[in-house]
């Protein structure tokens, strides 16, 4: 009955920090010493977490890591949300990575596909954000975490500003398992506006020579919204938002949902929907929501991250947004994703491909992206127990069996039948099912949202209510009915479509009271970025790439 | 285009704190002034959150609240995890509560049922923990939160000790929406062992005249485990743990799973399963896990809460448990529940009633309890994308359709066919379906786990593999086959059972290589609490009610 384990991990941590020695002054490392320090604190075999989601990046630490070589660092099990920087790709090219577990590879999707082909991308699995964070507490607990913060004080307390995002979900499991937390910060100050991460969870701090990278990911220029997108938005508003009385929701990052946001104060107001729908949001501070907020539609917005340029606007609207005692915006990716999973009536998003069974994916043969938050929010949360009007209404249509909950969350895919370049959105089989991709992923196709979870598909043709379908065959016929002139759509049988339309499972715009002739950009509350700035009373500061005046 | 909202909430908060005036010195309130302060900071119409889960209670603040009257405080929308104290019941009896949204009412289940009958329990909904926390960020954001901490320092920073539990999930949405956070603490000290909640998220602090209530909820005396429970544990180990190669899991609080924990170092070792199963746990520091930990079975344990008496043991085993830099245990209910939702192969728990469709509930006509974490962990997490051996194997048996993920989480109900007092566990219809209960809950029956989510039912008769059933009728036959001499079991048709057994959907102990004659308490690694203390090398300090020596 010997004590099997005691404090080996703790002793090991102390040894690593001892090796840093004079390369740090207390917790503080100078930028010039970072590469050396990384070499000394990371050991072969480590689970290493590199902070970086679709917005915020610990890019200085990533670049320093990528400056090392295989002889300095190898056999690393990398865990990180988003593979988005060239530095991340370098780690694989140099052969430093034994395994990677991640969520998303947006801008590096092509590079990742190339690495897969070259057998240099030893992937464990692709995750949804909260699933990966969950594993940080179970079987993927980091030994070292490289993170990013806005500011540190002299004790090593951290301020995360508008971009709390995933930092706490990385720091907590690392710090409380005797792992090493190394933070890059934009600046070191005497007094922080507020403390987001207490100093005793932080081991090392470097003031980076350049501020951390922040992607303005959620900014959509109203000028780029088309009449067709306005039509789809009107159809969704009448056929889904109004029909089900959607109170709480998440919007994706696309132009389709931006169009809906910009129709609320105009078309939505005309329909008498103000105060009846769209009150509670789990969504980043989208600039295209400014007109709806200014018009009094929105009660509350919780966010997984910030958005560049929305700092002054959110601070001035602390009744709608979550802000700290210092007055500035607060986000939290893990808790926001939890809120988006369990706390809302509807998830609505877009996808690159949808198959005849309603499965969707953003993976193509030459581009492996991944998931982000979509699977977590765009699924039926089987643990949910609280009813809402919307949840019960969709549930009743779905006619649940004797072992099922009575309600369903709205999970809506809103897509044009063709992507740019006349590439069909609807396909018989997803590219994600390609044998070479499945092989790289232990036999599992990277499906973003499964058809069983989807309740509605909206296209410029109309709405297919998948929840109300009574069989797989019926679901396929409903999808074909709104798939337009794609090969999938052309295979529809007129009789099936008519029957589904008679039963209200397929609805064309006129069936929900929308005349396509009405659908015009002129209905949008703002026509361009300048219009959003005007609505914001000058509080929105669009990033330079969006400013042409 | 007027600015609709600005900082009304913030101004309102300032006014409330002004009203406190000299009743506080800075943030600090004396115990004698608490009732007066509560009267001044809470307003009619408020969403009020009272901290209290199945372990930790802000009981001093709850008692002070209950000392007020309807004229002091009314029209309150109460949100809280667990209605467990007499003080909570008082709030309803006094008519102070307009609506309540909660999770669980363990010890007060009968009192809650009485309140329902008296129409004095205006319930919104019953939730699973993380679902309720999710709504704190969406449509149930507290204006005032009354919480509990171990210690505060002079600035109002808080130390939560072993019981972090749900505190951050309450404080974050309240503090960042200009709500008021009022903490009771056991003591005020000059220097905290570590900071769990930074002071700028805390408005008011009181040193309570008695330490916060902590329930020793997860302590099971091995002496109370029966031979029948040992048999079920052996069947589960061979027929589920071994068969699927379960790496990561959650155990409930019952004696059935305690038996499994105590069989690992004996029976499990004999089967050669060490290192092959049960490595990663999301579970509180259960004393009955001590022998398995000492025998080197366990890599890691993350917990939603602490357990009274396990403080020294967990601190000495920081390689297995999560501990702070100060060396003491760390928990987190929201993140632990997230880990248990997305990060594990198996949830196994028990229930008071299971119907023929596999739905389960702990509600009876005279006792409304609720859910806690079971729906969240005991469901199919539709957002999960990472495969494990176990997940894929169950998935293959379930023969998923073209719109479903390829894997399934193991969700196991482990129950004896009869509860104490010869009350059958298996019923044709759950008490939770009773019209009077449904009526009180907006038409929704409080089902804890739905049959569609359950993969296996284990009883002393054997295993029913519900995941492998191909129809509702087959599922019902499988459940009847293991329901023994209950009315549900007696309705089984011998031919059905034989056919299901032939297909491996029903397995009796001998089918998984277990001889009932072998099943004996003598196989347990510890026979009683004293045995656990011995295994712990004297580091486990059982609470007085468990000590008879």
Contacts between the chains, C-beta under 8 A, distances in Angstrom:
chain1	res1	chain2	res2	distance
A	1	B	294	6.0
A	1	B	534	7.7
A	1	B	535	6.3
A	1	B	537	7.6
A	2	B	294	7.6
A	3	B	294	6.7
A	3	B	316	7.8
A	3	B	537	6.2
A	4	B	293	7.1
A	4	B	294	5.9
A	4	B	295	6.8
A	4	B	296	4.1
A	5	B	293	7.7
A	5	B	296	7.3
A	5	B	317	6.2
A	5	B	319	4.1
A	5	B	320	5.9
A	6	B	316	6.4
A	6	B	317	6.7
A	6	B	318	7.7
A	6	B	319	6.5
A	7	B	316	7.8
A	7	B	318	5.3
A	7	B	319	6.5
A	8	B	319	5.5
A	9	B	318	6.6
A	9	B	319	4.9
A	10	B	318	5.5
A	10	B	319	7.7
A	101	B	386	7.4
A	124	B	386	7.2
A	125	B	385	6.5
A	125	B	386	3.5
A	125	B	387	6.3
A	126	B	385	5.9
A	126	B	386	7.6
A	127	B	385	5.7
A	127	B	386	5.5
A	128	B	342	7.9
A	128	B	383	5.0
A	128	B	384	7.7
A	128	B	385	6.0
A	130	B	338	5.9
A	130	B	342	6.0
A	130	B	383	7.3
A	131	B	342	4.2
A	131	B	343	7.2
A	131	B	381	7.8
A	131	B	383	6.4
A	131	B	384	5.7
A	131	B	385	6.4
A	131	B	386	6.4
A	133	B	335	7.6
A	133	B	338	6.8
A	134	B	338	5.1
A	134	B	339	4.6
A	134	B	341	6.7
A	134	B	342	3.7
A	134	B	343	3.6
A	135	B	339	7.7
A	135	B	342	7.4
A	135	B	343	4.7
A	135	B	386	7.3
A	137	B	282	7.1
A	137	B	302	4.3
A	137	B	322	7.8
A	137	B	335	6.1
A	137	B	336	7.0
A	137	B	338	7.7
A	137	B	339	4.0
A	137	B	343	6.5
A	138	B	248	5.3
A	138	B	280	4.8
A	138	B	282	6.3
A	138	B	300	6.9
A	138	B	302	6.6
A	138	B	339	5.3
A	138	B	343	3.8
A	138	B	344	6.3
A	139	B	247	7.0
A	139	B	248	5.8
A	139	B	279	7.5
A	139	B	280	4.6
A	139	B	299	7.7
A	139	B	300	7.2
A	139	B	343	7.1
A	141	B	300	6.5
A	157	B	198	8.0
A	169	B	335	7.3
A	172	B	332	6.8
A	172	B	335	6.7
A	173	B	302	7.6
A	173	B	322	7.2
A	173	B	335	8.0
A	175	B	324	7.7
A	175	B	325	7.2
A	176	B	322	4.1
A	176	B	323	6.3
A	176	B	324	6.0
A	176	B	330	4.5
A	177	B	300	7.8
A	177	B	318	8.0
A	177	B	322	5.5
A	177	B	323	8.0
A	178	B	318	6.3
A	178	B	323	7.7
A	194	B	198	7.1
A	194	B	200	4.9
A	195	B	195	7.9
A	195	B	198	4.0
A	195	B	199	7.9
A	195	B	200	6.6
A	196	B	198	7.6
A	198	B	157	8.0
A	198	B	194	7.1
A	198	B	195	4.0
A	198	B	196	7.6
A	198	B	198	6.2
A	199	B	195	7.9
A	200	B	194	4.9
A	200	B	195	6.6
A	200	B	324	7.2
A	200	B	325	4.7
A	200	B	326	7.6
A	201	B	325	7.5
A	247	B	139	7.0
A	248	B	138	5.3
A	248	B	139	5.8
A	279	B	139	7.5
A	280	B	138	4.8
A	280	B	139	4.6
A	282	B	137	7.1
A	282	B	138	6.3
A	293	B	4	7.0
A	293	B	5	7.6
A	294	B	1	6.0
A	294	B	2	7.6
A	294	B	3	6.7
A	294	B	4	5.8
A	295	B	4	6.7
A	296	B	4	4.1
A	296	B	5	7.3
A	299	B	139	7.8
A	300	B	138	6.9
A	300	B	139	7.2
A	300	B	141	6.5
A	300	B	177	7.8
A	302	B	137	4.3
A	302	B	138	6.6
A	302	B	173	7.6
A	316	B	3	7.8
A	316	B	6	6.4
A	316	B	7	7.8
A	317	B	5	6.1
A	317	B	6	6.7
A	318	B	6	7.7
A	318	B	7	5.3
A	318	B	9	6.5
A	318	B	10	5.5
A	318	B	177	8.0
A	318	B	178	6.3
A	319	B	5	4.0
A	319	B	6	6.5
A	319	B	7	6.5
A	319	B	8	5.5
A	319	B	9	4.9
A	319	B	10	7.7
A	320	B	5	5.8
A	322	B	137	7.8
A	322	B	173	7.2
A	322	B	176	4.1
A	322	B	177	5.5
A	323	B	176	6.3
A	323	B	177	8.0
A	323	B	178	7.7
A	324	B	175	7.7
A	324	B	176	6.0
A	324	B	200	7.2
A	325	B	175	7.2
A	325	B	200	4.7
A	325	B	201	7.5
A	326	B	200	7.5
A	330	B	176	4.5
A	332	B	172	6.8
A	334	B	335	7.1
A	334	B	338	7.0
A	335	B	133	7.7
A	335	B	137	6.1
A	335	B	169	7.3
A	335	B	172	6.6
A	335	B	334	7.1
A	336	B	137	7.0
A	338	B	130	6.0
A	338	B	133	6.8
A	338	B	134	5.1
A	338	B	137	7.7
A	338	B	334	7.0
A	338	B	338	6.5
A	339	B	134	4.6
A	339	B	135	7.7
A	339	B	137	4.0
A	339	B	138	5.3
A	341	B	134	6.7
A	341	B	383	7.0
A	342	B	128	7.9
A	342	B	130	6.0
A	342	B	131	4.2
A	342	B	134	3.7
A	342	B	135	7.4
A	343	B	131	7.2
A	343	B	134	3.6
A	343	B	135	4.7
A	343	B	137	6.5
A	343	B	138	3.8
A	343	B	139	7.1
A	344	B	138	6.2
A	357	B	401	7.9
A	357	B	402	4.3
A	357	B	403	4.4
A	358	B	403	5.5
A	359	B	402	7.6
A	359	B	403	6.0
A	371	B	385	6.3
A	375	B	382	7.7
A	375	B	383	4.2
A	375	B	384	7.7
A	375	B	385	5.8
A	376	B	383	4.1
A	377	B	383	7.8
A	378	B	383	7.9
A	379	B	381	8.0
A	379	B	382	3.6
A	379	B	383	4.5
A	380	B	382	5.3
A	381	B	131	7.7
A	381	B	379	8.0
A	381	B	382	7.3
A	382	B	375	7.7
A	382	B	379	3.6
A	382	B	380	5.3
A	382	B	381	7.3
A	382	B	382	6.4
A	382	B	450	7.1
A	382	B	452	7.8
A	382	B	453	5.5
A	383	B	128	5.0
A	383	B	130	7.3
A	383	B	131	6.4
A	383	B	341	6.9
A	383	B	375	4.2
A	383	B	376	4.1
A	383	B	377	7.8
A	383	B	378	7.9
A	383	B	379	4.5
A	383	B	381	8.0
A	384	B	128	7.7
A	384	B	131	5.7
A	384	B	375	7.7
A	385	B	125	6.5
A	385	B	126	5.9
A	385	B	127	5.7
A	385	B	128	6.0
A	385	B	131	6.4
A	385	B	371	6.4
A	385	B	375	5.8
A	385	B	444	7.6
A	385	B	446	7.4
A	385	B	447	7.9
A	386	B	101	7.4
A	386	B	124	7.2
A	386	B	125	3.5
A	386	B	126	7.6
A	386	B	127	5.5
A	386	B	131	6.4
A	386	B	135	7.3
A	387	B	125	6.3
A	387	B	442	5.6
A	387	B	443	7.5
A	387	B	444	5.0
A	392	B	443	7.7
A	392	B	444	7.8
A	401	B	357	7.9
A	401	B	452	7.1
A	401	B	472	6.4
A	402	B	357	4.3
A	402	B	359	7.7
A	402	B	451	7.2
A	402	B	472	6.3
A	403	B	357	4.3
A	403	B	358	5.4
A	403	B	359	6.1
A	403	B	450	5.5
A	403	B	451	2.9
A	403	B	452	4.2
A	403	B	454	7.9
A	403	B	472	7.2
A	403	B	475	7.2
A	404	B	450	5.9
A	404	B	451	7.9
A	404	B	452	5.2
A	405	B	447	7.3
A	405	B	450	5.7
A	406	B	443	7.8
A	406	B	444	5.9
A	406	B	445	8.0
A	407	B	444	7.7
A	442	B	387	5.5
A	443	B	387	7.5
A	443	B	392	7.7
A	443	B	406	7.8
A	444	B	385	7.6
A	444	B	387	5.0
A	444	B	392	7.8
A	444	B	406	5.9
A	444	B	407	7.7
A	445	B	406	8.0
A	446	B	385	7.4
A	447	B	385	8.0
A	447	B	405	7.3
A	450	B	382	7.1
A	450	B	403	5.5
A	450	B	404	5.9
A	450	B	405	5.7
A	451	B	402	7.2
A	451	B	403	2.9
A	451	B	404	7.9
A	452	B	382	7.8
A	452	B	401	7.1
A	452	B	403	4.2
A	452	B	404	5.2
A	453	B	382	5.5
A	454	B	403	7.9
A	472	B	401	6.4
A	472	B	402	6.3
A	472	B	403	7.2
A	475	B	403	7.3
A	534	B	1	7.6
A	535	B	1	6.3
A	537	B	1	7.5
A	537	B	3	6.2
